[in-house]
Amino acid sequence: MKVACIIFLLLALAIVTQSRRQRRHYWSKSRCLEKTLEEREEYADVVLAATVRRVRRIERHLVATVVIKGIFKGSHYLNNVHDRRKKIYKTGEGRYIRIKGLGNPKICDNMVYPRDTRIFLLKYEKNGDLFLNSSLVRITLNNMERTDAAVSSEYKLQ
């Protein structure tokens, strides 16, 4: 009887351990399929580098208030972005904007924290809101050059 209980417990432990490994593997970044930066940039209306000042939960969504450090694409969309008081913020670098759609499980790298500086690929909504369109891009010299090249090559084709 004791032997049967020990065997049962060992089997149960093996099953639990295996299921944890599978869950961890499922959520790993290697399982997250993402298009190239160039492809993601084509679908974005606004591409900018910004530093996160504040992250808040509004209903089920996360909203980040960010300070723009540089605009790669879509500066004309930013002229129509309003703050919560429906006043237009100043345009360009140093401007505060709100980005919605963070924490979306359909987007691989979707979380930010205060003082993070990232490249944001955003979709512009007609009501003046900006939504995260695809994964955030870490700020490196290589990523900045790739983003700038992708945006400038798109404008050369038009």
N, C-alpha and C positions, 0 to 999 in steps of 0.2 A: 504494500500500500504506500509506504514512504517513497519507494523507488518510483512508483507511478506519479506521485505528486511532484517529485523533483523533476521528472521528465516533462510533465505538463508545464511546470513553471519555466523551465528552460526553453521550451517551444514558444510559450507566450512571450517571453523576453526577446527571443529571436524575431518574432513577428513584429513586435512593437519597435524594435531597433531598426528593422528593415523598412517599416512604414515611415519612420522619421527620416531615414536616409533618402527615401524617395521624395518626400516633401521638400527637404532641403535642396535636393537636386532640381526639383521642379521649379523652385523659385530662384535658382541661381541665375546669374547674368548670362551664363552660357546658353541657357534655354530661352532667353529673351531675344527674339528675332527682330532686328531693327534694320531699316534701310540705311543706305550710306548717307553721310552728311549732305552730299550734293543733291540726292533725291529728296531728302527731307526739307531742304532749303527751298526747293521748287514749290512745295505745297504750302509753305509758310507765307503769310502776308507781311509779317513784321519779323525781322531778325535783329536782335540787339544784345549787347552785353550789359549786364546790370548787377548791382549788389543788393541783396535782400536786406531790408530793414526790419520787416515784421511779417510774421505768418499768423493768420487767424483762421479759425474754423467758422464758417457761416453756413448754417444748416448742415448738409452732408459734405460740403466742399471746403477745400482749403484755398485761401486767397492770400497772395503775397503782395506786400507793398515794397516796391523796388526803386532804386535810384539808377537812372540810365547813365552808363559810362560811355557807351558808343553805339551808334546805330548803323547797321550794315545795310538794311533794306526796310522800306516801308515808312519812311519818316512822314510822308503825307498822311498816312493813317493816324499817326499820333496827334495830328492837329485836331482830330475829332474825338479823342478820348477824353472823357469827363471824370472828375472826381465825384465823390458821393454827394457833394453839394451842388452838382451840375454846373460847376464852374470849370472852365478849361484851364488846365495847368500850363505853365510855360513850356515851350517846345524845346527839344534838343537835349543835350547832355546836362546832367544835374537835375533833371526833371523827375518827380515822383509819379509813378503809375501803379495801378493795381492789376495783377495777373490772376486770373481765375483758372480752375481746372487742375490744380496741383493735387497730387494724391490719387490720380486716376489710375486704376489698376490696368487699364489697356495700354498705358504708356510705361515703358521700361524704367528709365531713370527719371522719376517724377517728384522727388522730395527735395526740398530746400530748407535751410535753417538760416536764422539771422546771421549776417556777415558773410554768407556764401556769395561768391561772384561767379556767375555762369553766363553762358550764351543761351538765350531763350529764343526758340522758334515758335512764333505765335500766330494764331488765327484771329482776324478782326471780325467782330460781329457788328451788324448794322446799328445796334443800340449803343455802340461805343465801348463795348467790353472787349478785352483781350483774353484769349484762352490759350493755354499751353497746347501746342499742336503735336509735338513729338518730344522725345527724350531731351533732357538738358545736356549741354555740352560743357565740359570742364574748360576753364580758361588756361590754355597753353599757347605758346607762340605758334606751334604747328596748327592747332585748331583755329586760331585767329586767322592765320594765313589761308587755310583751306576755306573757311567761311567767306572771307573777303574775295577769294578767287572764284568761288561758286556764285556769289552774288554778282560780281563784275562780269563774269562770262555770260550770265543770263542777260544782263543789260546790253552787252555787246551784240547778242543775237537778235534783239528786238529792233 
